């Protein structure tokens, strides 16, 4: 069950984006497992697309194909399946991914290289291309602008609920929209997790500026979450800019671009945090807030050392204020010349560590009271600089082990 999940409020349609889902029976026949997203281009100004992908060396076949296509060609369609990752499948996997792109191209009269394929699910199993191809006509005949919620459900695997966020705001005296969906609950530590996200806006941006905005937004959101420290073979985040609103952003130094980037980052951050809240077996949403760092890198090193510690995560599941585990995780983060007497640790507003040991004001009752909360912030002040970074994570429960032990059955 997700931890205080964000409600799936109205997902506003984005002019120029149509979506459709259907069941292809890839792993199950209960719910839709195939999603098609179409970008409709204006005659006067084509839409653009940007993407970031996993850095896992064993990246999945669809990642290879999508990365090639988005870099060189106009994007017309995305084809996403759940239930099968098409990863660890060698040359056969590449052939399969391209075959699904070809199937859309033949039915829609587009270039197969204008199709980006994405997959999520079990690694190492052949993609059932024939099932996907057979299901495509039904999906393609039902492309609609209002199908965002159905799309969010179709890409789920071990997720317990769909994840979607939509913002509308004013640019150049015009109402514009950013709407996005995401999936992910485990194998999450994006080095952008099993994470997929698809976001669209009706603003027009040139491809290089769109790519820049996506990378900046992802760095402050999806690249700040972790469930278990595992980076998936299939991670990807795609951003469409259709231009259908008539609002055009050309330069990064435009004041309107700053507004757009802030809104995009907010959407990405909400989606990223929704993934953590729905972490496999999660019972607590944990913010690791590291301040007083000499630079960004060491703040993140400390934050991830704490967030990835199985001992820290299991203590939080048990609601055990075993603060020594946090202390140890900070100490092994690899910071040179760390003055431990300057390090301060708080759980929410309770002082835990001061001057290298337990705070004089701390009591076990205070620690236990904080640990009963479903949302907890670990505040860490390194006392060696002015930089600050946050990472979002969750606890490890019995259910996490059960879900992943039984994943293929």
C-alpha positions in Angstrom: 0.0 0.0 0.0 1.4 3.4 -1.0 2.5 5.8 1.7 0.2 8.9 1.7 -0.2 8.7 -2.1 -0.8 11.8 -4.1 -4.3 11.8 -5.5 -4.6 11.2 -9.2 -6.3 14.5 -9.9 -7.5 15.7 -13.3 -4.9 14.9 -15.9 -5.5 17.7 -18.4 -5.2 16.7 -22.1 -2.3 18.2 -24.0 -3.2 19.5 -27.4 -1.4 17.5 -30.0 -1.1 14.3 -27.9 -3.4 11.3 -28.3 -3.2 8.1 -26.3 -4.7 4.7 -26.4 -4.4 1.5 -24.4 -5.4 -2.1 -24.9 -4.6 -5.6 -23.5 -2.2 -7.6 -25.6 -2.0 -10.5 -23.1 1.8 -10.1 -22.7 1.9 -11.4 -19.1 -1.7 -11.2 -18.0 -5.2 -10.6 -19.4 -6.8 -8.7 -16.6 -5.8 -5.1 -17.5 -4.3 -3.2 -20.4 -0.6 -3.7 -20.9 -0.1 -1.8 -24.2 0.1 1.9 -24.6 0.4 4.0 -27.8 1.1 7.7 -27.6 0.9 9.8 -30.8 2.2 13.4 -31.3 0.3 15.3 -34.0 2.5 17.8 -35.7 1.5 21.2 -36.8 2.1 22.0 -40.5 3.8 25.3 -39.6 6.0 24.0 -36.8 6.7 20.3 -36.0 6.6 19.2 -32.4 9.8 18.1 -30.7 10.8 15.3 -28.4 13.6 14.8 -25.8 14.5 11.8 -23.8 16.9 10.5 -21.1 17.7 6.9 -20.6 19.3 4.4 -18.2 23.0 4.4 -17.9 23.0 0.6 -17.2 25.5 -1.0 -19.6 23.0 -3.9 -20.1 20.4 -1.5 -21.4 17.3 -3.1 -22.9 16.7 -3.5 -26.7 14.0 -0.8 -26.8 16.3 1.6 -25.0 18.9 1.1 -27.8 16.3 1.6 -30.5 14.6 4.6 -28.9 17.9 6.3 -28.2 18.9 6.0 -31.8 15.5 7.1 -33.2 15.0 10.1 -30.9 18.4 11.5 -31.7 18.1 11.4 -35.5 14.4 11.5 -36.5 11.1 13.3 -35.9 9.0 11.4 -33.3 5.5 10.5 -34.2 4.6 7.6 -31.9 5.7 5.9 -28.6 4.8 2.2 -28.1 5.1 1.0 -24.6 4.4 -2.5 -23.2 4.4 -3.8 -19.7 4.9 -7.4 -18.6 8.1 -8.0 -20.6 11.3 -5.9 -20.4 12.9 -7.1 -23.7 16.2 -6.8 -21.9 19.0 -9.4 -21.9 17.7 -10.6 -25.2 20.6 -9.9 -27.5 20.2 -9.3 -31.2 16.8 -11.1 -31.1 15.6 -8.3 -28.8 16.7 -5.6 -31.2 14.9 -7.3 -34.0 11.8 -7.6 -31.9 11.8 -3.9 -30.9 12.2 -2.8 -34.4 9.5 -5.1 -35.6 7.0 -3.5 -33.3 8.0 0.0 -34.7 7.6 -1.4 -38.2 4.1 -2.6 -37.4 3.0 0.8 -36.3 4.6 2.4 -39.4 2.8 0.0 -41.7 -0.6 0.7 -40.2 -0.1 4.5 -39.8 2.0 5.3 -42.9 4.9 6.8 -41.0 8.6 6.1 -40.9 9.4 3.2 -38.5 12.3 5.3 -37.2 9.7 7.9 -36.0 8.5 5.3 -33.4 10.1 5.0 -30.0 9.6 1.6 -28.3 9.6 1.1 -24.5 9.2 -2.0 -22.4 9.0 -2.9 -18.7 8.7 -6.2 -16.9 10.7 -9.4 -16.6 14.2 -9.4 -18.0 15.5 -12.2 -20.2 12.4 -13.3 -21.9 11.7 -12.9 -25.7 9.2 -10.1 -26.5 6.0 -11.6 -27.8 5.9 -9.5 -31.0 3.0 -11.3 -32.5 0.7 -10.4 -29.5 1.7 -6.8 -29.7 1.2 -6.6 -33.4 -2.2 -8.3 -33.1 -3.3 -5.8 -30.4 -2.2 -2.7 -32.3 -5.2 -2.1 -34.6 -7.5 -1.8 -31.6 -5.2 0.7 -29.8 -4.6 2.8 -32.9 -8.3 3.1 -33.6 -8.9 4.5 -30.1 -6.3 7.3 -29.9 -7.9 10.1 -27.8 -6.5 13.1 -26.0 -8.2 12.3 -22.7 -6.7 8.8 -22.1 -3.9 9.9 -19.7 -5.3 8.0 -16.7 -5.7 4.8 -18.7 -2.2 5.3 -20.0 -0.8 5.5 -16.4 -2.5 2.2 -15.5 -1.3 0.4 -18.6 2.4 0.9 -17.9 2.2 -0.5 -14.3 4.0 -3.6 -13.2 4.4 -4.0 -9.4 2.9 -0.5 -8.9 -0.1 -0.5 -6.6 -1.6 2.6 -8.2 -1.2 4.8 -11.3 0.9 7.9 -11.1 0.1 11.1 -12.9 0.5 14.9 -12.5 -0.8 17.8 -14.5 -0.1 21.5 -14.2 -1.7 24.4 -16.1 -0.2 27.9 -15.9 0.1 31.1 -17.9 2.9 31.9 -20.4 2.7 34.9 -22.7 -0.9 35.5 -21.6 -1.8 32.0 -22.7 -2.9 29.0 -20.6 -0.4 26.1 -21.2 -0.3 22.6 -19.9 2.3 20.0 -18.7 0.9 16.5 -18.1 2.9 13.5 -17.2 2.6 9.9 -16.1 5.2 7.5 -14.5 5.5 3.9 -13.4 7.9 2.4 -10.9 7.9 0.8 -7.5 11.1 -1.3 -7.3 14.5 -1.6 -9.0 14.6 2.2 -8.4 17.8 4.2 -8.3 17.7 6.2 -11.6 20.9 7.0 -13.2 19.2 8.9 -15.6 14.8 2.8 -12.0 12.3 0.1 -13.1 11.1 3.6 -14.1 9.3 4.9 -17.1 7.9 8.4 -17.4 6.1 10.2 -20.3 5.5 13.9 -20.2 4.0 16.3 -22.7 3.5 20.0 -23.0 1.7 22.2 -25.6 4.5 24.7 -25.5 6.9 24.8 -28.5 10.7 24.5 -27.8 13.5 23.7 -30.1 14.9 20.2 -29.6 18.2 21.3 -27.9 16.4 23.5 -25.4 13.8 20.8 -24.8 16.6 18.3 -24.1 18.3 20.8 -21.7 15.1 21.4 -19.8 14.4 17.7 -19.4 17.9 16.9 -18.2 17.7 19.7 -15.6 14.3 18.6 -14.4 15.3 15.0 -14.2 18.4 15.8 -12.3 16.3 17.5 -9.6 13.6 14.8 -9.4 14.0 11.3 -10.8 17.7 11.4 -10.1 17.0 12.1 -6.5 15.0 9.0 -5.6 16.0 5.5 -4.6 14.0 2.5 -3.4 16.7 -0.2 -3.4 19.8 1.2 -5.1 19.2 -0.8 -8.3 19.3 0.9 -11.7 17.1 -0.9 -14.2 18.0 -1.9 -17.7 14.9 0.0 -19.1 14.7 3.4 -17.4 13.6 6.2 -19.6 11.9 9.6 -19.5 10.4 11.3 -22.6 9.2 14.8 -23.0 7.0 16.0 -25.9 6.6 19.6 -26.9 3.7 19.9 -29.4 3.6 23.6 -29.8 -0.2 23.5 -30.2 -0.7 26.3 -27.6 1.0 28.8 -29.9 3.5 29.7 -27.1 7.1 29.5 -28.3 10.2 29.4 -26.1 13.4 29.9 -28.0 16.1 30.7 -25.5 17.2 29.6 -22.0 17.6 33.1 -20.8 14.0 34.0 -21.5 12.1 34.8 -18.3 9.2 32.6 -19.6 11.6 29.7 -20.0 12.5 29.9 -16.3 8.8 29.7 -15.4 8.4 26.7 -17.8 11.4 24.9 -16.3 10.1 25.4 -12.8 6.7 24.0 -13.6 8.3 21.0 -15.5 10.6 20.3 -12.5 7.6 20.4 -10.2 5.8 17.9 -12.3 8.8 15.6 -12.4 9.4 15.9 -8.7 5.8 15.0 -7.9 6.0 12.0 -10.2 9.4 10.9 -8.7 8.0 11.2 -5.1 4.9 9.2 -6.1 7.2 6.4 -7.2 8.9 6.4 -3.7 5.6 6.6 -1.9 4.6 3.4 -3.9 7.9 1.7 -3.3 7.5 -2.1 -3.1 6.3 -2.8 0.4 6.9 0.7 1.6 5.4 1.9 4.9 7.4 5.1 5.3 8.3 8.0 3.0 11.8 9.3 4.0 13.5 12.5 3.0 17.3 12.6 3.5 18.2 16.2 3.7 21.9 16.9 3.7 23.1 20.5 4.3 26.5 22.0 5.1 28.3 20.3 2.4 31.4 21.5 0.6 29.8 20.7 -2.7 26.8 18.9 -4.3 28.7 15.6 -4.8 29.5 15.1 -1.2 26.0 16.0 -0.1 24.6 13.4 -2.5 27.3 10.8 -1.4 26.1 11.1 2.2 22.4 11.2 1.3 22.7 8.0 -0.8 24.8 6.2 1.7 22.1 6.7 4.3 19.2 6.1 1.8 20.8 2.8 0.5 21.6 1.3 3.9 19.5 -1.8 4.4 20.1 -1.4 8.2 18.8 2.2 8.2 15.8 1.2 6.0 14.9 -1.8 8.1 15.2 0.2 11.3 12.7 2.7 9.9 10.3 -0.2 9.0 10.5 -1.4 12.6 10.0 2.2 13.9 13.2 1.7 15.8 15.2 4.9 16.5 18.5 3.2 16.0 20.3 6.4 15.1 23.7 4.7 15.2 22.9 3.1 11.8 22.5 6.6 10.3 25.8 7.7 12.0 27.6 4.7 10.5 26.2 5.3 7.0 27.4 9.0 7.1 30.8 7.9 8.2 31.3 5.4 5.3 30.2 7.8 2.6 33.8 8.5 1.7 34.2 12.2 2.7 37.7 13.2 3.3 38.6 15.0 6.6 35.1 14.8 7.9 35.0 16.6 11.3 32.5 14.3 13.1 32.2 16.8 16.0 30.6 19.3 13.5 28.0 16.8 12.2 24.5 17.2 13.4 21.6 14.7 12.9 17.9 15.4 13.5 14.9 13.2 12.9 12.1 15.7 12.0 12.6 18.3 14.7 14.2 16.0 17.3 18.0 16.6 17.8 19.8 13.2 17.7 23.5 13.8 17.3 25.7 16.7 18.4 29.4 17.0 18.8 30.1 13.5 17.7 27.7 11.8 20.1 24.1 11.7 21.2 22.5 15.1 21.8 22.2 16.0 25.5 18.5 16.8 25.0 17.7 13.5 23.3 15.5 10.8 24.9 14.6 7.4 23.5 10.9 8.4 23.9 11.4 11.3 21.5 13.1 9.0 19.0 10.4 6.4 19.2 7.7 9.1 18.8 9.2 10.4 15.6 9.6 6.9 14.1 5.9 6.2 14.4 5.3 8.8 11.7 4.7 7.7 8.1 6.7 10.6 6.7 10.1 11.3 8.3 13.0 13.7 7.4 16.5 12.8 8.3 18.3 16.2 8.6 22.1 15.9 8.4 24.3 19.0 8.7 27.9 18.3 7.7 29.2 21.6 9.0 31.7 22.1 6.2 30.1 24.3 3.6 27.0 25.8 2.1 25.7 23.2 -0.3 22.4 21.3 0.3 20.8 18.3 -1.5 17.8 16.1 -0.8 17.1 12.5 -1.7 13.8 10.7 -1.3 13.6 7.0 -0.3 11.5 4.6 1.7 11.9 1.8 4.3 12.4 -2.0 3.6 9.6 -4.2 4.8 8.9 -7.9 4.7 6.7 -7.3 1.7 9.6 -5.9 -0.3 11.4 -9.3 0.0 8.2 -11.2 -0.8 7.3 -9.1 -3.9 10.8 -9.5 -5.4 11.2 -13.2 -4.4 7.9 -14.0 -6.2 8.2 -11.5 -9.1 8.5 -14.1 -11.9 5.7 -16.4 -10.5 
